[in-house]
Amino acid sequence: MTATNRRVVFVSQMFPPETGGNASRIHDTATNIQRDDWAVTVLAPPPSYPPGAFDRSWRRSRTEDVDGVTVHRLWTWQPTSENPGMAKRLPYYLIFGIHAMVWLLWNVRNYDIVITSTPPISTGAPGLVASALGTPWIVDIRDLWIDASISLGYLESGSAVERASRRFQRLVLHRADRLTVTTETLGRAVARRYGEGLELKTVIVPNGVDTERFRPATAVAAESGIEAASRLVTDGLASNGFGGGSTTEDDGREPSTDSPPTIVYTGNLGTAQNLEACVEAMRHVSEPAVFRLVGSGDVESKLRRLVDDLGVGDRVEFTGLVSRDEVPEILGDATIGVAPLEETETLAYAMPTKVYEYMACGLPTVVTGRGEIRRFVTESDVGVHAEGDPEALADRFDELLADRGRRNELAVRSREHVVEHYDRTAIARRLSDELRTLVGDHESA
């Protein structure tokens, strides 16, 4: 197979300009694969999430070029009410899945391998079509969607819908040629839930970040190595939000400025994030600081009401949706990043993309949650873990806000760690090699 005829199709329920980890993961993976001599096509619905943030589209399909990737927007029902229930979400998922199935059937000669991204599990239906046509197929798994839907109240445990969903998901996972997962913890969870033999065809493709686009505000931060790390600390990279690289007072605390430091959250304002505790924590933070929520989602209205009820409107800001191109600059102006996962067993495998983005920008990070996210920041010492209650979060915020030296240490270590292990260009190159092997195996079979 030559470089000119390697063709891959991604099927994803989300793609930019939508925000969130999955949209970012598919975009960056697709564009990097394309640079590695693949002709890349993405099948995705019209921008729809969060509901109501985008105008509804009624066109059956439209095609656009995004950074060298061909994107076919296939029509599906687009909910517009905040936090729609499962009855409104199902048409959004199922119609797109059917539309993607038809596209793959009609264009069977125009691709050599298919990657379907889950959640939702309905993207598995187009993959089954590809498999039936003899095309190699990879399922990219970001979480255990059925378990998460039950824990968040969208799906009733033991219901007929759950049982049917489990059977369908098991069929998909066993029929696919490869499974890719974001963490070892998730891979083990998939095998335990759907069959121990699955680990034999599971490959870890972690979340990551474009380290060229997400980089510290200080130019030297783009470098790597011990000498550059030392210069980062000297330049005060992690002093963002305190007037740039100004020097500290003798007691190690920050000098007063007119602009308070910023604690930033970027991404989906959803039920899996412990954002209520973050908002309430601002009542207890003694250091001058503002909590900035960048994004939108199902719980935005609830959070706005909570801000009003607590009387912390002067300490919490909502920016709404912003262009993804604006996010690196927003992070460059912040002092601390926060990634607050709910402390549930079903999220123990999760590793949000935003953590890597914070790290790439040299932003000290506070996380909540159990399992993978806690292990990651503590074992690598690239962040701070807090229990998921307002007082504990406030304590961690105050500790970092008052200690510039600790922030600088985390900034240096975080940037170096993510460049070495989680650069999306390198991750996509490894995936590209896996695709070549899989396509070659099918051709020689």
Helices and strands as residue ranges (DSSP letters): G 3-5, E 7-11, H 21-35, E 39-44, E 61-66, E 69-74, H 86-106, G 108-110, E 113-118, G 121-123, H 124-132, E 137-141, H 145-151, H 160-175, E 178-181, H 184-194, G 196-201, E 202-204, G 219-222, H 226-235, G 237-239, E 262-266, H 275-281, E 290-294, H 300-310, E 316-320, G 324-326, H 327-332, E 336-340, G 345-347, H 353-360, E 365-368, H 372-379, E 384-385, H 390-402, H 404-421, H 424-444
